[in-house]
Amino acid sequence: MRRLPLLLGLVALVVLVSNSAMAQGISLGVDAALVFPQDPLNNSTGKQIGALVRAEVSLLPLLSITGRLGYLYGMENKQMYRGAIDVIPILAGVKFFPVMPLGLYAAAELGLMNGTIRVSDNEKDESWTGMTIGAGFEISSFDLRLQAIFLDLDHMEDTYGIMLNVGYELF
């Protein structure tokens, strides 16, 4: 039941930061996310769908610092047993624009993955250090990114998926 306070906190954060963010050169946006778990993670959870709030600070024309916080809901997997993994990613990273006018970029993030593992009627909360790495394209206020997501760096080969983000810059 920690989901509702997190969502309310996200809304409050966006409202409080929005006015000062525009004055400081910080951009805020939202990302819709879809994760396709890869083998063997797909034995533990189905696809994950969710949203993330994104903040970016441009250090140089070619480099930005990023932060993202969100929620990924794990759909139930029915292949081996009835299970799913929900994740609250808290990420910080960088975006590098090698060819600025084209809007193409490479991105990498590192952070905390707070997970709830659901199996049948049981739930277990865990936290892992995770990361994302990928590439994207920005045009106007829209952002499209394809990346690998690793839920647990200690078990990278067992906990990765392909993540698709479609984002919109609010301001």
C-alpha positions in Angstrom: 0.0 0.0 0.0 3.0 2.3 -0.3 1.9 3.1 -3.9 -0.6 5.8 -3.1 1.7 7.9 -0.9 4.4 7.7 -3.6 2.0 8.9 -6.3 0.8 11.8 -4.1 4.4 12.6 -3.3 5.2 12.7 -7.1 2.3 15.1 -7.7 3.4 17.4 -4.8 7.0 17.3 -6.1 6.0 18.4 -9.6 3.8 21.2 -8.3 6.4 22.5 -5.8 9.3 22.4 -8.2 7.6 23.6 -11.4 7.9 27.4 -10.8 11.5 27.4 -9.6 12.5 24.8 -12.2 11.5 27.0 -15.1 13.5 29.9 -13.6 16.6 27.7 -13.0 16.8 26.1 -16.5 15.6 22.7 -15.3 13.1 20.9 -17.5 10.5 18.6 -16.1 8.6 15.9 -18.0 6.7 12.6 -17.8 7.5 9.3 -19.4 5.2 6.4 -20.2 7.2 3.1 -19.9 6.8 -0.4 -21.2 9.3 -3.1 -20.1 9.7 -6.4 -21.9 11.4 -8.8 -19.4 14.0 -11.0 -21.0 14.8 -14.6 -20.2 15.1 -15.6 -17.3 13.3 -12.5 -15.8 10.3 -13.3 -17.9 9.8 -16.5 -15.8 9.2 -14.3 -12.8 7.1 -11.4 -14.2 5.1 -10.4 -17.2 5.5 -7.1 -19.0 5.8 -4.0 -16.8 3.9 -0.8 -17.6 4.2 2.5 -15.8 5.1 6.1 -15.7 8.1 8.1 -14.5 8.6 11.8 -13.6 11.8 13.2 -15.2 13.9 16.2 -14.4 16.9 17.3 -16.5 19.5 20.0 -16.0 21.6 21.0 -19.0 25.2 21.4 -18.1 26.5 22.0 -21.6 24.7 22.0 -24.9 25.7 18.3 -25.4 25.3 17.0 -21.8 22.5 16.9 -19.3 22.1 15.4 -15.8 18.9 13.5 -15.4 16.8 12.2 -12.6 13.7 9.9 -12.9 11.3 8.5 -10.3 8.3 6.4 -11.1 6.3 3.2 -10.8 6.4 0.1 -13.1 3.5 -2.4 -12.6 4.4 -6.0 -13.3 1.7 -7.9 -15.1 1.2 -11.4 -13.9 3.2 -14.1 -15.5 1.4 -17.4 -16.1 4.2 -19.4 -17.7 5.8 -21.2 -14.7 3.9 -19.8 -11.7 1.6 -16.9 -11.0 4.0 -14.1 -10.2 4.9 -10.5 -11.0 7.4 -7.9 -9.9 6.4 -4.2 -9.4 9.3 -1.7 -9.3 9.7 1.8 -8.1 12.9 3.1 -9.9 14.8 6.0 -8.4 17.4 6.9 -11.0 20.1 9.5 -11.7 22.2 9.7 -14.8 23.4 11.5 -17.9 22.2 12.2 -21.5 24.8 12.9 -24.1 23.9 14.5 -27.5 26.7 13.6 -29.9 25.0 15.4 -32.8 22.9 18.1 -31.2 20.8 19.4 -34.2 19.5 15.8 -34.9 18.2 15.3 -31.3 19.8 11.8 -31.0 21.3 11.0 -27.6 22.8 8.2 -25.5 21.7 7.9 -21.9 22.8 5.9 -18.8 21.2 5.9 -15.3 22.1 4.3 -12.0 19.9 4.1 -9.0 17.7 2.2 -6.5 15.1 -0.2 -7.6 12.5 -0.8 -4.9 10.6 -4.0 -5.9 7.6 -5.9 -4.7 7.7 -9.5 -5.7 4.2 -11.0 -5.9 3.8 -14.8 -6.0 0.3 -16.2 -5.7 -1.0 -14.6 -2.5 2.4 -13.6 -1.1 4.3 -10.4 -1.4 7.9 -9.6 -0.6 9.6 -6.2 -0.7 13.2 -5.9 -1.8 15.6 -3.2 -3.0 18.4 -3.5 -5.6 20.9 -1.3 -7.2 19.9 -1.1 -10.9 20.7 0.8 -14.1 19.5 1.6 -17.5 21.5 2.2 -20.7 20.2 3.1 -24.1 19.6 5.7 -26.8 16.8 8.0 -27.7 15.5 10.8 -29.9 14.1 14.2 -28.9 12.0 16.4 -31.2 10.2 19.4 -29.9 8.7 18.4 -26.5 8.6 14.7 -27.3 11.2 12.1 -26.3 11.4 8.5 -27.5 13.9 6.2 -25.8 14.9 2.5 -26.1 17.1 1.1 -23.4 18.2 -2.0 -21.5 17.0 -2.0 -17.8 18.8 -4.1 -15.2 16.8 -4.4 -12.0 19.7 -5.8 -10.0 23.4 -5.2 -10.9 24.5 -8.1 -8.7 22.5 -10.4 -11.0 22.5 -8.5 -14.3 22.2 -11.6 -16.5 19.0 -12.7 -14.6 17.2 -9.4 -14.1 17.2 -7.4 -17.4 14.6 -6.3 -19.8 14.1 -4.0 -22.8 12.4 -0.7 -21.9 10.6 1.6 -24.2 9.9 5.2 -23.0 7.7 7.8 -24.7 8.1 11.1 -22.9 6.7 14.6 -23.0 8.5 17.7 -21.6 6.0 19.7 -19.5 8.3 22.8 -19.0 
